[in-house]
Amino acid sequence: MEFNQIETFLSVVKHKSFSKAAKELFLTQPTVSNNIQNLEKELNTTLLDRKSKTITLTGSGESFYRYAVELINTRDKAKYDLIRRTGKIEGEVEISASSIPEQYILPYIIKEFTDKHPNVSFNVIHKNSKDVVEDILKGKNNFGIVGAKYPSDVLEYIDFYQDELVLAVPNNNNYPWPLGEILDFKVLLKQKLILRKEGSGTRLLIDKGICNKGIDLDDLNIKYLIDSNEMIKKMIELNLGVSLISKIAVKNEVDLGLIKCYKIKDIDFKRNFYFVYHRHRTLSPVVETLKNFLINWYGTKFN
């Protein structure tokens, strides 16, 4: 069993495609196929179901997958231990992140991290918090960045930034409340709401906060369900409704006078963003370095 065979297997699983794996690994497609066939021959089993249009793992493939991840991570860790004395950290970080941290926080993290470790590159994948966690539990990834905790005995969460949701409204005379006023939660019952879809950390926090005040979601006039924070902000500007959205997400629009923000009385809309990882799996050296960086980065202020 060779590492290039294992890497090929992991790439095919990730992309569900031999051709995409070949492109990622800079190999020919016949080489990718040959690596998988030789691996299956050595293991005396079929790892991938190639019968349908989408390549999927067989039962044996699912069992082998977690060991394949560990083997590659252990190899990388060994290489890291050997070069650690030089002080060089290098490699690619492929990280899945939910909307708010991906769009508004991760760029700052990448800037500061790569200033310290210029030989590190990033490949950022957008997913909602629930999907990030599910991918970790299924073994597709070992870590990610999320805006909500989903309970699990095998997950470890490191909080590195605190945010809060605010009621964002158009900056016009239809919303005459003085800036800085804290609004009664009942004001939400009278608004056309633009909300994130279920599965996002933002939506989870909204649902929890509303229910804790004894309000049924059916009592709200939820006019639009949107995946994109950028689209939500534009819809607010166009006077299509209001939204409960992360304060950091609307900072630029508030500074430009396009949107006004208000806190809601007696509802705790504060939340942390987390680096989440599987405590029983080995993180690659560069990801371990990122994890430790985020522990120390907690509380960093930026504009």
ZAMARGU-4260 file (C-alpha; in steps of 0.2 Angstrom, whole numbers, plus 5000, padded with zeros to 4 digits):
<rodrens>
0) 5000/5000/5000 | 5007/5017/4995 | 5003/5034/5000 | 5000/5040/4982 | 4986/5026/4981
5) 4978/5032/4998 | 4979/5050/4992 | 4971/5046/4976 | 4957/5036/4985 | 4954/5051/4997
10) 4953/5063/4982 | 4941/5052/4972 | 4930/5051/4988 | 4930/5070/4990 | 4926/5074/4972
15) 4915/5059/4968 | 4925/5059/4952 | 4940/5051/4944 | 4943/5065/4932 | 4942/5079/4946
20) 4953/5069/4957 | 4966/5068/4942 | 4965/5086/4940 | 4968/5090/4958 | 4982/5078/4960
25) 4990/5082/4943 | 4988/5065/4937 | 4981/5057/4921 | 4964/5048/4923 | 4971/5031/4919
30) 4984/5034/4933 | 4970/5038/4945 | 4960/5022/4940 | 4976/5011/4941 | 4980/5018/4959
35) 4962/5013/4965 | 4963/4996/4956 | 4980/4992/4964 | 4974/4998/4981 | 4958/4987/4980
40) 4968/4972/4974 | 4980/4973/4989 | 4965/4975/5001 | 4956/4962/4992 | 4940/4972/4992
45) 4930/4985/4982 | 4931/5002/4989 | 4921/5012/4977 | 4904/5009/4969 | 4907/5014/4951
50) 4890/5008/4944 | 4880/5024/4946 | 4884/5041/4939 | 4890/5047/4956 | 4904/5037/4963
55) 4900/5032/4981 | 4909/5022/4995 | 4905/5004/4997 | 4904/4997/5015 | 4922/4992/5014
60) 4926/5009/5007 | 4918/5017/5022 | 4927/5007/5034 | 4944/5010/5026 | 4941/5029/5024
65) 4944/5034/5042 | 4960/5024/5042 | 4965/5032/5025 | 4963/5049/5033 | 4973/5044/5048
70) 4987/5037/5038 | 4989/5053/5028 | 4988/5064/5043 | 5000/5053/5053 | 5012/5054/5038
75) 5011/5073/5038 | 5013/5074/5057 | 5029/5064/5055 | 5035/5076/5042 | 5031/5091/5052
80) 5040/5084/5067 | 5056/5082/5057 | 5055/5099/5050 | 5048/5108/5065 | 5066/5113/5071
85) 5068/5124/5056 | 5052/5134/5061 | 5044/5132/5044 | 5026/5128/5042 | 5019/5125/5025
90) 5005/5116/5015 | 4987/5119/5011 | 4973/5121/5023 | 4956/5115/5015 | 4943/5121/5027
95) 4924/5122/5027 | 4916/5137/5035 | 4899/5143/5038 | 4893/5159/5030 | 4897/5173/5043
100) 4914/5167/5048 | 4918/5163/5030 | 4913/5180/5023 | 4918/5192/5037 | 4930/5184/5049
105) 4941/5171/5040 | 4949/5184/5028 | 4956/5192/5043 | 4962/5176/5050 | 4970/5171/5034
110) 4979/5187/5033 | 4986/5186/5050 | 4990/5168/5049 | 4999/5169/5032 | 5009/5184/5038
115) 5017/5172/5050 | 5017/5157/5039 | 5019/5163/5021 | 5021/5145/5014 | 5003/5141/5019
120) 4989/5142/5006 | 4970/5140/5009 | 4956/5132/5000 | 4940/5138/5008 | 4923/5129/5005
125) 4906/5137/5010 | 4894/5126/5019 | 4881/5129/5033 | 4886/5125/5051 | 4875/5109/5051
130) 4883/5102/5035 | 4901/5106/5042 | 4898/5096/5057 | 4889/5082/5048 | 4905/5080/5036
135) 4916/5079/5052 | 4905/5066/5060 | 4904/5056/5043 | 4923/5056/5041 | 4923/5067/5026
140) 4933/5081/5035 | 4942/5082/5052 | 4938/5100/5056 | 4929/5116/5051 | 4923/5133/5056
145) 4905/5135/5062 | 4893/5147/5070 | 4883/5135/5081 | 4887/5120/5092 | 4879/5104/5088
150) 4881/5092/5103 | 4892/5076/5100 | 4904/5067/5112 | 4918/5066/5098 | 4918/5085/5094
155) 4929/5098/5102 | 4924/5116/5100 | 4936/5131/5101 | 4928/5148/5102 | 4938/5162/5094
160) 4926/5176/5091 | 4910/5183/5099 | 4896/5190/5088 | 4878/5195/5090 | 4862/5196/5080
165) 4854/5213/5077 | 4838/5219/5069 | 4844/5226/5053 | 4831/5238/5044 | 4832/5250/5029
170) 4838/5268/5034 | 4822/5277/5030 | 4808/5286/5038 | 4797/5269/5039 | 4808/5265/5054
175) 4809/5280/5065 | 4816/5273/5080 | 4831/5283/5088 | 4848/5275/5085 | 4854/5265/5100
180) 4836/5261/5106 | 4833/5243/5112 | 4817/5237/5104 | 4804/5226/5112 | 4804/5209/5105
185) 4785/5211/5100 | 4791/5223/5086 | 4796/5207/5077 | 4778/5202/5075 | 4774/5217/5065
190) 4789/5216/5052 | 4791/5207/5035 | 4806/5196/5040 | 4820/5190/5028 | 4828/5175/5037
195) 4842/5163/5033 | 4836/5145/5029 | 4837/5131/5042 | 4854/5123/5044 | 4863/5139/5047
200) 4870/5144/5064 | 4861/5161/5062 | 4844/5152/5060 | 4847/5141/5074 | 4850/5155/5086
205) 4835/5165/5080 | 4824/5150/5082 | 4830/5147/5100 | 4829/5165/5105 | 4811/5167/5098
210) 4805/5151/5106 | 4812/5156/5123 | 4801/5171/5122 | 4786/5160/5119 | 4783/5165/5101
215) 4778/5152/5089 | 4788/5154/5072 | 4771/5153/5063 | 4767/5170/5072 | 4780/5179/5062
220) 4778/5186/5045 | 4793/5177/5037 | 4792/5183/5020 | 4808/5177/5012 | 4821/5163/5016
225) 4838/5166/5009 | 4855/5157/5009 | 4865/5172/5006 | 4869/5186/5018 | 4874/5198/5004
230) 4857/5195/4996 | 4848/5198/5013 | 4857/5215/5015 | 4853/5220/4997 | 4834/5216/5000
235) 4835/5226/5016 | 4842/5241/5007 | 4828/5239/4994 | 4815/5240/5008 | 4809/5222/5005
240) 4809/5218/5024 | 4820/5217/5039 | 4831/5204/5046 | 4840/5197/5061 | 4858/5196/5055
245) 4875/5196/5062 | 4881/5213/5067 | 4898/5210/5059 | 4889/5206/5042 | 4881/5223/5041
250) 4895/5234/5048 | 4900/5241/5031 | 4881/5245/5026 | 4879/5254/5043 | 4895/5264/5041
255) 4888/5269/5023 | 4871/5274/5030 | 4862/5261/5020 | 4855/5251/5035 | 4851/5254/5053
260) 4853/5241/5067 | 4844/5238/5084 | 4846/5226/5098 | 4831/5217/5104 | 4826/5218/5122
265) 4827/5202/5133 | 4833/5190/5119 | 4851/5184/5120 | 4857/5185/5102 | 4875/5183/5107
270) 4884/5169/5099 | 4902/5162/5097 | 4911/5156/5081 | 4920/5140/5083 | 4934/5130/5076
275) 4927/5112/5077 | 4937/5096/5076 | 4936/5078/5079 | 4945/5074/5095 | 4949/5056/5090
280) 4957/5060/5073 | 4975/5067/5070 | 4975/5085/5063 | 4988/5088/5050 | 5003/5099/5056
285) 4997/5114/5047 | 4980/5113/5054 | 4986/5109/5071 | 4996/5126/5069 | 4980/5135/5064
290) 4970/5128/5078 | 4983/5134/5091 | 4984/5151/5082 | 4965/5153/5084 | 4966/5149/5102
295) 4978/5164/5104 | 4968/5174/5092 | 4952/5174/5103 | 4947/5192/5107 | 4957/5200/5093
300) 4949/5216/5088 | 4948/5222/5069 | 4938/5235/5059
</rodrens>
